[in-house]
Amino acid sequence: MLTVYGVPGWGSAISEVMLTLAEIPYQFENVDGFDVPGPQQETLLAMNPLCQVPTIKLDDGSIMTETAAVALIILDKRPDLAPAEGTAERQQFWRLLIWLVANVYPTFTYADYPERWVQEAPQQLRENCVAYRKFLYVWLDGQLQATPYAFGETLTLLDIYICIVRTWGPRHAWFAENTPRITAIADAVCALPSLQTVLRNNDII
Ligand SMILES: N[C@@H](CCC(=O)N[C@@H](CS)C(=O)NCC(=O)O)C(=O)O
């Protein structure tokens, strides 16, 4: 069985919820505190030089990182969790999945630990990253025209991504006010009966 190393509610939640939706069994190893020196950090660093969650040990013992790569592996087993091949929706699915990890996720890398990157004005870096993230989310919201999910009736792994990031900064109230489509999709995912336990374990609901 594969092992997800993570912290409840953090980036590992994306992988956990995707795996749960895909009905792929996994075990969870809590590495809370990995971002300060200590045994949890050593555990993670030995597997992932970026020392990030999720870090996943696959069935064959090899290491997997990157939420988008995890999504692609899951889609190999569960192609129904993306829009159908040959559709325009599928192209946009790839685009938005990669767009999220390429553009939104780095804003956390810099804003969560700004003092790593600049000594003079870490607060300024944090504020600028958060402002940029808000701009990105407003753009994303404009792309999401379908209901109840990003691609209509078909629930895809992109919806899971949207549901988890909605709980992170700038937090629920900001999303509710500024990004109604992200909010509606996240709410729809939060209502899925099969995800209640994993969502609760990750403080998503
Ligand atoms: N590109 C990675 C980003 C993962 C990531 O940044 N995870 C955050 C937690 S939500 C983390 O581990 N941050 C600690 C750090 O960057 O030092 C992915 O998509 O999985």
Ligand as a Chemical Component Dictionary entry (heavy atoms), coordinates in Angstrom:
data_LIG
# 
_chem_comp.id                   LIG 
_chem_comp.type                 NON-POLYMER 
_chem_comp.pdbx_formal_charge   0 
_chem_comp.three_letter_code    LIG 
# 
loop_
_chem_comp_atom.comp_id 
_chem_comp_atom.atom_id 
_chem_comp_atom.alt_atom_id 
_chem_comp_atom.type_symbol 
_chem_comp_atom.charge 
_chem_comp_atom.model_Cartn_x 
_chem_comp_atom.model_Cartn_y 
_chem_comp_atom.model_Cartn_z 
_chem_comp_atom.pdbx_ordinal 
LIG N1  N1  N 0 4.774 21.635 -6.214 1  
LIG C1  C1  C 0 4.472 20.930 -4.994 2  
LIG C2  C2  C 0 4.312 21.934 -3.864 3  
LIG C3  C3  C 0 4.124 21.278 -2.522 4  
LIG C4  C4  C 0 4.213 22.310 -1.390 5  
LIG O1  O1  O 0 4.686 23.437 -1.569 6  
LIG N2  N2  N 0 3.745 21.911 -0.198 7  
LIG C5  C5  C 0 3.815 22.796 0.934  8  
LIG C6  C6  C 0 2.716 22.505 1.936  9  
LIG S1  S1  S 0 1.126 22.949 1.364  10 
LIG C7  C7  C 0 5.111 22.551 1.659  11 
LIG O2  O2  O 0 5.483 21.413 1.835  12 
LIG N3  N3  N 0 5.782 23.634 2.084  13 
LIG C8  C8  C 0 6.996 23.541 2.813  14 
LIG C9  C9  C 0 8.149 24.172 2.087  15 
LIG O3  O3  O 0 7.997 24.547 0.910  16 
LIG O4  O4  O 0 9.201 24.253 2.686  17 
LIG C10 C10 C 0 3.231 20.075 -5.193 18 
LIG O5  O5  O 0 2.429 20.391 -6.074 19 
LIG O6  O6  O 0 3.063 19.058 -4.482 20 
# 
loop_
_chem_comp_bond.comp_id 
_chem_comp_bond.atom_id_1 
_chem_comp_bond.atom_id_2 
_chem_comp_bond.value_order 
_chem_comp_bond.pdbx_ordinal 
LIG N1  C1  SING 1  
LIG C1  C2  SING 2  
LIG C1  C10 SING 3  
LIG C2  C3  SING 4  
LIG C3  C4  SING 5  
LIG C4  O1  DOUB 6  
LIG C4  N2  SING 7  
LIG N2  C5  SING 8  
LIG C5  C6  SING 9  
LIG C5  C7  SING 10 
LIG C6  S1  SING 11 
LIG C7  O2  DOUB 12 
LIG C7  N3  SING 13 
LIG N3  C8  SING 14 
LIG C8  C9  SING 15 
LIG C9  O3  DOUB 16 
LIG C9  O4  SING 17 
LIG C10 O5  DOUB 18 
LIG C10 O6  SING 19 
# 
